[in-house]
Amino acid sequence: MTTVTKAEAPHNKFDRQTILVLDFGSQTSHLILRRLRGLDIYAEMLPCTTKLADLPFKPKGIILSGGPSSVYDEGAPHVDRAIFDLGVPILGICYGCQEVAWQINNKNVARGEAREYGHADVNINKVDAHVDRLFAGIGESMHVYMSHFDKLVSLPEGFVVVGSTKNSEFASIAHKTKDIFGVQFHPELEHTPRGSELLRNFSVDICGAKPEWKMGDFVQQEITRIRTLVGDRAQVIGAVSGGVDSTVAAKLMKEAIGDRFHAVLVDNGLMRLDECKQVKETLGKHLGINLTVVDAVDLFLGRLQGVIDPEKKRKIIGSTFIDLFEKEAIRIEKDAENTPNAGKVEWFLQGTLYPDVIESLSFKGPSATIKTHHNVGGLPQRMMDGQGLRPLRLLFKDEVREIGRKLGIHHDLIMRHPFPGPGIGIRILGEVTPERVEIARKADNIYISMIKEAGIYDQMSQAYAGVDTNKAVGVMGDTRVYGYIIILRAVTTSDFMSAEAFEFPWKLLQDIARTIVNSVDGVSRVTYDLTSKPPGTIELE
Ligand code: XMP
């Protein structure tokens, strides 16, 4: 495949309306973005160490996030002092507030003796029209959530106190004449119920950002951006899986460059029951996407024969996928020769979402928890670097779903649980054989259908039926049977990094178990996996 040298434009067309969040490594920094986007205000996040001279756009305002450090720690992160000369409003949150005070005079912040953690009520002082804008409309007190160790012990020069709690005299501060504000609490957390109002006051009223972040506009802008990047000859290839991310990304590509976008579905024999057929119908027929289905069932199952080590299984599935994907790219280029669309395959589509972008930009550095295998099809790093087109890179999952709805994608697909690239290959413990694939598929189909019928599918984050390595004895009628053990898994999670087993109504779980044993030949038992993550993982392998 041709190597792409062009760089994807990193920022969006809302540059002039962007609130920039500088991240000091707090667990909740991304929630500031979520809250702002929920208010239709566009926000992006960069590491706190960003040199302002390198900023490719001028933000409307800057928010300094919280963070785990103490401003006194050796190597503690500090913001480029140039932010104070940029002439845009600044709001410091928690560590960000201490950072503002410390930058002005390092005696303003003291190490705490004990962490202040939990709910508090801030009494709001009325000062003057300039200062009062931060808490405008909120009243005389505000319920907030605190989580800090160090605290302000004196006011930075030129500042006044806007809010105090029992434990923090300087719970909120503001500069008397400049647009610089600080809060010791966390307005981004749900535990601070009126936090959004404060963030809105800052972003819209103080910074003047227009609440214009609308998904419809985003779709149009992204289509234009893709057209400009790709030009009028190049081809783009993208793996699709039937999941919401790859489907929305593929539909955006189709809208942007028509049939020069080639969606490839590799049928590896490890998809769910009838899934391949469904993807063909949805993407090919309903969405009009130029889709090729590569039938590679025998190739994958052949290579997996006799393999029981989970990592080996993943590697075989991943590398076989890449071989086929690269072959497809060559075929597409060949087919396009001598046609008006005779461009090379210069880009490949990635379904990367904003949380992964944030992780990779995080001040803490790319997190060890990021898994490259979590990209569509499990693409390896060499294909991830430099030549990917990422139309969803600025979006959170719920925003992708909203776009999916706008693009006419069916509700069931939009709300579908995630499905891993290696498919049911990592849900069948031990060797993957055609017989075990068949059993896993049938059991999974019954399980998911009964969950949907019970109306609880959307209450869980992921559910599936897997197959154990061992067999167990059972009795059916008068006959002794020796059959497979099905492992049911269902979890709830907000980030897939940690998860809890879903609490089923007992009767439903019993019904599911009975139906599976009665309907799937070769199964003698059904178990429910209660393990949380950690120590378990969501998948079985
Ligand atoms: P684990 O099993 O690591 O899974 O707790 C967390 C989330 O990641 C998904 N997952 C994968 N997704 N390729 C993918 O595209 C993979 O190889 C892969 N492994 C795990 C898993 O389904 C869950 O949502």
Residues whose N, C-alpha, C, O or C-beta is under 5 A from the ligand:
A	BS01	XMP	H373 H374 N375 P418 F419 P420 G421 P422 F496 T537 I538 E539
